[in-house]
């Protein structure tokens, strides 16, 4: 019996849950655009889906060639004259009764130099008998149609769309794209009125072959379905060769969806309404959250924050919490598979961060295998999830189809995409395009039930959303992570962070919680040991005094000659002069004196003697040590927090054209952010 491991091994992939995920033929080894699922009712017991243009039947042929699937039968039973005649079976299509029980089948026969033909066989007493006799005729993949209709009724939704093709092979390709698809035996020669009953009340999209018989057949099917109370629409696929069909079409699943939307947009289909009488018998359910108050299931959430704000670290920590089934910073995170995809950090950086997160959270990294999925696309040139035509129409890109396949294969219910600058290819201030892009992700969230968190930077005006307000309008929830700042925007504590909910259709807005960076992870201050909290309190106080002193010194220097201050008691004594200045933030002379002493020690300020032309007196003044000056204290760290190593030089942020990436970090980044650190080089603590 064929098993998923054999399929994955043969195709260079791996097994994730109930799916074997592997590269689509012709794609890179890292591609996971095709999947295989064991389905008893499918031909060979295996259902192949390809999300980036692959041919499921060609993939099956490759599996046959590798000995994973059984060879097609070459000798025919009954009266088909197959013995020794050169005919070979190139497809077997089983028809079921709607409950999964196979009742008859058709077989596609081909021979060099001859037209293909089909034979039918019915199942009697476990034996295949030639011909259909008086067997009830049912549409192909009938169990799929019945189950989809039942799920829709249970959910109170309208019946799903059904795609009707002229042959079984074509229906299988549509099913491989994720559509509900069907056909009938013998194609355009086999239509019977009894088939129409199966489509009563359904909306059917008919895809004719590109020839006169195909179009005539489509017209016959449409009229028959509508006579029996169904809604039918004929869509002719653009660009087909003469006699071509969906198998020959070069379009994608999303192209077909767009054609379908256009066809239905001009119809008179009634809008679905809620059945209030039925709903009155049920208890309403509150919106479920993958992350408490932050990220609702089945929705896109926008997560923003300034450069060096810590969005990436927080996202990977939340993804780790979900995979491990533990809370994060006091917030409940729905347990289950999670996905964190970054376009900015390398695999080595993710490893560095994950090792420290696991240590801080008390989680065994190996236990997260198969549940936490970390993906680095740093350096890839095709990360854009969509493109836009000259008319502004959105077209999903291959990267989007890979993302869909990844979410489906892993079963991830919490997905972080880092970040919008790499995934969105156009002008962030174009409202229409931004809305279409977010709707593309909303569709993925709705189809999978996953909470998708899209990370971005604030716009240039300093608002919490990225680009235009279209980002905020298109999502149902949005949160911001930032440093703890005062009313003037000054960072009070480089390690402290504030998480705020900016938009919440399903929760309460406002500051949600405060936490801090500690030993390469985020923690609640109350969770730290008492002695650590006391040490941090002293450090925070010292940093505040230092920052106030430097702000005062810079303000006096900006006022020009004659406004200098000195280091020694006297008329121009710096602590006395600074006391009462707005920049002093209320600190008294003694606190400013302590700050001056510390700043001397770490090489941030120096005393110099000056003598101006025309004046006989020389005086000693304080000034800020220029960056890179040889007078800087040689062993001083720019980081005033004792538990944090010296961060390496900052690198320029990478971003694409037309994005609104806003640089800016704390003056002394005590908590090195994932945007700024080379995590591959471990610093000594």
N, C-alpha and C positions, 0 to 999 in steps of 0.2 A: 504494500500500500504506500502510495506517495505521502511523504511527510514534509512539513515546512522546512526543517533543517536541511533536507536534501536539496530542496529548491533554492534556498538561500545560499548554500555552499556552491551549487552549480552556477549561480548567477553572480557570485561575488558580493553577496549581501549578508544580512543577519535577520534573526527572528525577533520581532517586537510584539509581544502579546499574541494575538491571533493572526498576525500577518508576517509574511516573509517580505522584507523590504530590500530592493536591489536596484542596481543601475539600469536604466532603460538602455537597450542596445544602441550603440552609437554615442552614448554620453560618457562622462568621466567616471572613474572608479568611485569617486566620492558621491556621485549622484544617487539619490534614493527615490527616483521618480516613478517606479513601478512597484506593485505589491501583488502578492498571491495569497489567497485565502481558501481554506478547505471548505467547500460547499457541496453537500451531497447531491443537490439537484443540478449542479453545473456539469457540463461535459467534462469527462475525465475526473470529476469530483473536485476540480480546482477552478477558482474564479480569478482571472488575471485582470488587474486594473493598471492603466498607465496614465499618469497625470501630466505628462509633458510630451505628448505626441507619439508615443510608441504604439505599435500594433499588437494588441493582446494575443491575436492568433499567431503572429510571427514569433512572439515570445514562447508560446506553447510549442511551436515547431522546434525552437531552439532547445527547449527542455526535452523534447522527444529525441533530438539528435544526441543529447548528452546522456540519454538513458534514464532520465528522471521520470518521464511520463511514458506510458506504453505506446508502442507504434500504432499508427492507424491501421485498421483492418484492410487487407487487400483482397480478400475473397468474400463474396457476398452470399447471403443465404436466400432461400426462396427462389423466385422466378426472375431474378435480375440479370441472369446470364453473365455473371461476373467470372466464372471459373475459366482461368486461362485466357481471358479475352483482352487483357491489358488494362482493364478498368481498375482504378484504385480509389479507395474511400479517402476523401480529403476533409471530411467533416461529418460528425454525428450530432444531431440536435434532438434532445429528448423533450417531450411534451408531458406536463404533469396535470393533475386534476385540481390544483389549487390548494391542496393540502400536502404537497411534496411527493405524492405517489406518481411515478412515471406510468403512462398508459400507452403512449406510442412514440415513435421517433421517425425522423427523416434522415437520409444519408446522402451526402453530396458525392457523386462519382465523377471522376475525370479520367480522360485518356488522351494521349498525344494525338493531335489531329482531329479530335472530335469535340463537339460542344458538351459542356457539363450537363449532367442530368441528375435528377433526384428520385429516390425510391423511398417508399414508406413501409413501415412495419409496425404491427400492433403487438402488444404483450398479452399472451394468453397462457395462464398456468405456468408462468415463469419462463416461457419460451417465446422467442420472436417469430412472428408469422407474417409473411408478405401481405401487404395491403392493409387498409384501415377498416374494411368491412363496415359495420354499423356503429363504430366507436364515435362518441360525441366529439365534435371538433372544438378545440379550445385554442386561444391564443398562446403563442410561445412565451415561456417564462411566466405562466399564469399564477403560480404561487407567489412570485414577487408582486404581481399586481394586487392579489388578494390581501397579502400582508400589509402592503403600503396603504391600501384603502382602510383596513382595520385600524392601523395606527392613527390615521388621520381622524377617523371617527372617534376614537378614544380621546384624542387631544382636542376635539371640537374644532378641527380645522377642515378647510375644503379639501376634497380629494386631490391628490398630487397629479401633476402633468404626466401624461403618458406619451412617449415617442414611438411612432409606428413606422417601421422600415419594411422594405419589400422582401427581405430575406433574413434568416436567422443569424447568419454571420454578421450582418449589419447591426442587428439588435444587440449582439454580444459586444460589439465595439462601443455602442452607446452605453451599455451597462457598465463597461469598463471605465467609461468617463464619469460614472456616478449617476447616470440618468435612469429613470424607470422606463424600460424599453421592451418592445414586443414585436412580433411578426406573425405570419401564418404559414402553414405548410404550402409549398409549391408557389409562393409568391403571387405574382399578378394573375396566375391561372387558377388560384385556389380560393378566392373569396366566396363566402357563403353568408347569407343573411343571419344565420345563427351566431356568427362571430360578433355581430353588432350588439347583441344583447349584453355581451361582456363589458361594453363601453358605455352602457346607459348611465347618464349623469356625470360622465368623465369628460375632461378636456384633453383632446388628443392632437398631437402635432404630427402630421404626416410628412415624411421625407421621401419624395418620389425619386426614382432613377432619372437621369437626364436623357430621356428619350420619349418618343410618343407613347409607347405602351406603358411606360412608367407614369406619365402624367395622366393617361386615361384611367389607369388603375387607382391613382390617388383620388381622382374625381369620384370614382365609384365608391371607394371606401368612405370618403367624406360624406357623400349623400346618404349612404346607408347608416352611418353612425348618427347623423343628425336626425334621421327618420326615427331612430330608437331613443331619442332624447339626450344624445351626447352633444358636445361642442367640438368641432373639428376644424383645424386650420392647416392648410398646405403651405409648406415652406420649401422653396426651391433653393438649394445651396448654390451660392455664387462660385464661379470659377471651376465648375466640374467639367471634365472632358466629356465628349459625346459618349452616351451610354454609361457614364460614371455614376457613382453613388457615394454614400458616407464613408465607405472604406477608402475611396480614392481622394476624398476631400482633404485639402491641406490646412483647413481651419482647425481651431482648437475648441475645447469644450466651452470656453468663455465666449468664443465667437458665436457658437450655436445658441448660448444663452441670450446673447445680445439680439440675435435674429428673432428668437422666440419672444423676447420682451417687446420688440418692435411690432411683431405680428399681433400679440395680445393687446397692445396698447390701443389699437384701432378697433377692437371688438366691443361688443355690448355685454361682456360678461358681468354679472352682478358682483358688487363688492361683498366680501364675506362679512357677516355681522355676528356678534356674540349671541349665543342662545341663552338669554337671561333666565328663562324658566329652568333650564338645565343647571346653569351656574348657581341658581338659588338653592339647589340641593347640595352644593359642595361648599366646603370651607375655603376661602381665598388663601393663597399662599404668598407669604412675603418674599421679596426678592432675595435670592441667595447670593452670598458673597464668597469669592475665593479668598479674598483678604478682607477681614472685618473692616467695614466702613470705607474701604478704599477701592476695591476692584470687584464689581458685581460680575457674576457668571454670565456668559453669553453676550458680553458687552466689551467695547474698547474703552480703556481708561487712558487718559493722557497724564503722564508723569513728567514734571518739569523741575528744573533747578539750574542755578548758574554754574558756570565752569568751576570745577573743584568743589561742587556742592555735595557730591557723594551719591549721585543717582545710581551709578553702576554697582557700587558696593552694596547699597541697600537692596537693589533688585536681586542680585545674586544671593544675598542673605535671605530674602523672602522666598526665593525659589528653593533654597536649601531647606528652609523651615517646612514648606509644603511637602517636599519629597520625604523629609524625615518624619512628618506628622507631629511637629512640635510648634508651639506659639513663637512669635517673633516680636520682641519689644513690647510684650503684653498684648499683641494683636493675635486673634485666632486666624490661622491660615488653613484652608481646606486641605486635608491630606490627600495626596495623589501624585501622579506623574507631573513634572513641571519641566519647562523649557526656558532656558536663557540663551538668547542669540545676540551676539555682539559683533559689530563691524569694526570696532575700534581696538579691541584687546586681542593679543595673540593667545594661543593655547597655553603657552608657558605662564602668561599673566593670569589666566583663569585658574591654572593649577595653584599658583602662589596664593591667590586670594582664597581659593577653596580650602586649602590646607589650614589657613589661619581661621577661616570661618568655622570649620569643623572643630578645631581646637577650642575656640571660644564658646561654641554652642554645645560642646560635649557630644558630638555626633561622629560616628565611625564613617569615614569617607567611603569605604568599601560597601557599606550597607546601602549607600545611595545609588549603586549601580542599577541601571534599568528604570530608575525613578527620576533622578535628576539628570537632565540632558543639557550639557553645555556645548554650545556651538560657536566657534570663532570663524568669522568670514573676513578677518582683517587682511587687507591687501587684495581681496577679490575685486574684479572689475565689473561684475554683473550683479551687484546686490540690489539694484533698483527693483521694486516689486511691481512696477507698472511703467508704461510709456504712454505718451499722449500724441494723438494725431494732430495734423495741422488745424483741424476743426475743434480740437480740445477733447475729443472722445478718448476715454481711458481704455487701454488694452493691457490686461494682466501680463506680466513678463514671466520668463522661465523661473526666476527666483520665487515668484509668488506660488507657482505650481509646486516647486520643491518645498516651500513652507507648508502648503496644504498637506502634502504627502507626509511631511515630518510630524505635523500635529496629529494627523489621523493614525499614523503608524505607532506613535508613542502613547496616544491617548491622553496627551497633556491637557490638563484643565486649567493651568496657569502658565501663561506665555509672556515673556518679556522680550521686546524688540528694541535693541539699543544700537543706533538711534535714528530718528527721523531724517537727519541730514544725509544719511547714507541710503536710506530706503525709499525716500521720496525724491524723484528726479527733477522736479520743476520748481517754479517760483512759489515760495511759501505764502506769498501775499495774494496769490490768485485764489479767490474764494471758491470759485466753481471747481477748480482742479483739486484743491485741498479737500473739499467735501466729497468728491468722487473717490479720492484715495482712502479717506476714512471709511466711507461706505463699503469699499472693497474689503477692508479688515473687519468691519461690522458683519459682513456676510460670512466670513470665515468664523467669527466668534459665534454667530447665531447658528451656523450649521454644525459646529462641533461642541457648543456649550462651554467653550473655554473663555476664561477671562484674559483678555489681551491687554497688556500694559505697553503703550508706545511711549518711549522716552524721548525728550527733546529739551532744548535750551530755551530760556525766556527770549522774547523778542527784544529788539534794540531799545524799545521805549521802557523796558523794565517790567512789563506786565508778566504775569505768571504763565502765559501761554506762548507757544512758538508761532512766529509769523503773524498772520492776520487772525482776527477773532473767529474765522471759520474753523480753526482747530478746536476752539472751545465750544462752538455751536454744534459741531458734528458729533462730539462725544457726550455721553451721559454722565461721566464723572471725570474729575481731574484733581490731582494733588500736586503739591510742591514741597520739595526738600530744600532747605537753605540753612546757612549759618545763623546762629542766634545774634541778632542785630538790635541796636537801639533805634530810636525814632529817626536819627539822621542816617541810618544805613551802615553805621560803623559796626564791625564785627566785635562782639563783646568777648567771645571765647572761641578760639579757632577750632576747638574740638567739639563744641556743642552744636547740635542740629535741631531744627524745628520742622516737624511735618505738619503741613496744613492742607485742609481739604478746600479747594477753590470752587469746585462745582460738584454738586451731589444731588442728583435726581432721586436717589434712593437712600440717602443718609443725611447727616447734619453737617453743615459747613463750619469752617473755623479751624483753629489750632487743634490738632488731634493729640499729639504727644511731643515731648522733648526727650532727647537722648544724646549720647555722646560717643565719639570715636574712642576706642580703648583697645590697644594691642591688636590692631588690624581688623576690628569688627565693631559693630554698633551695639551699645548696651544701655540699659536704663541705669541712671546714676544710683538709684536705690539698690540695684543688684550688685554694686561693687562692695568690696570689703570696707569696713568702717575706716581703717587707717588709710586706704586708698582714696576714699572720699574726702578725708581731711586734707590729705596731700594735694588733691586736685583743687579743693577750695582755696588753699593757700596760693597755688599756682595761678588760678583764675584771678584772684585778687591782685597778684603781682603783675600779671599780664595787663590787667585793666589800668593799673598805675603806670606801667611802662607806656602803654598806648596813649594815655592822656598826656604824659610828659612829652612824648614825641610830637603829638599834635600841637601842643603849645609851642614847642621849639620851632616847628615848621611855620606856624602862624607868625611868630615874631621875625623869623628870617625873611619871610615874604614881605614884611613891612619895610625892609631896607635899612640903610645905614643909620646908626644911632639907636636902633631898637634891639641891639644884641643883648644877650644876658650872659652872666658869668657863673663859674662854678663855686666861688667863695662868698661867704657872707659879706654883704655890703649893699650899696644902693641897687646894683643890678643882679643880685643873687637870684638865680633861676627859680628855685622853689617858691621864693617869696613873690617874685614877679608873676609866676604862673597861677598862684592861688587866686581864685575868683574869675579867671578867664573862662569863657564858655567851653573851650576845648578841654579844660581840666576836669569836666564832668563831676564837679563837686568835691574832688579830692583836696585835702588840706596840705599845708606846707610839709608836714612830717612825711606823709605818704609820697609826695613828689620828691622829697629828699631821698627816700628809699629807692624810688624809681631811678633817680639820677645815678646813684651808686651802682645799681645793677647794670644800667646801660653803659656805664664806663667799663664795667667788668667784662661785658660780652662784646665790647668793641663797636657799639652802635653810635656812641658820641665820643667826642674828643675835645680837649681844651687847647686852644691855639692863641698865641700872642700876636697882636696886630699893631701896626704903627701906620697911621694915615699921613699923607703929605700935608705939611702945614701945621701939624699938631705934634707937640713935643712929647706928650704922654703916650705911653704904650699901655695896652690893656689886654687882659686875657678874657677870651669869650668862649662860649660853648658852640659847637656846631655838629651837625650830623655827619658821620663818617661816610664819604661817598662810597658807593658800591664798588668793590674791587680794590679799594685803597689799601696800600701796604701797611697803613696804620691800624687797620682792623685787627682786633684781638685774634691771634692766629688759631687758637683752639675754641673760639666761640662758635656756638651753633646758632643758626637762625631760628631754631626751634626752642622756645622757652620751656616746653614740657619735657621733663626729664625722662619719660618712658618712651619717647619717640626718637628714632634715629634721624640723622641729618638727611633730608630728602635730596636726591640728585637734581641736577639742573632741570628746570622746566623745559618741556618741548612744546613747540607750536601745535595747537590743536588742528586736526585735519578735518576738512569739511568740503562739501561740494558747492558748486556755483549756485547762487541765488538762495543760500540758506541764511539763517539769522543767528549763527553761532556767536555768542557773546562771551568774550574772554573775561577773565577777572577772577582773582583768587584772594585769599586772605593775605595780608602783608607778611605774616609769619605763619606758614601753613603747618601748624602743629600736627594736624591729621593729614598726612599725605593722601591725596585723592587718587583714585584710579585713573583719572584723566591726566594726571601729571607725573606719575611714577613709572619708572622702568622696573616692573615687578620681577623681572627675571634676575635681577641682581640683588641678592639678599643683603640688606644692611645689618651691621652688627648692632646689637642692643646693649 
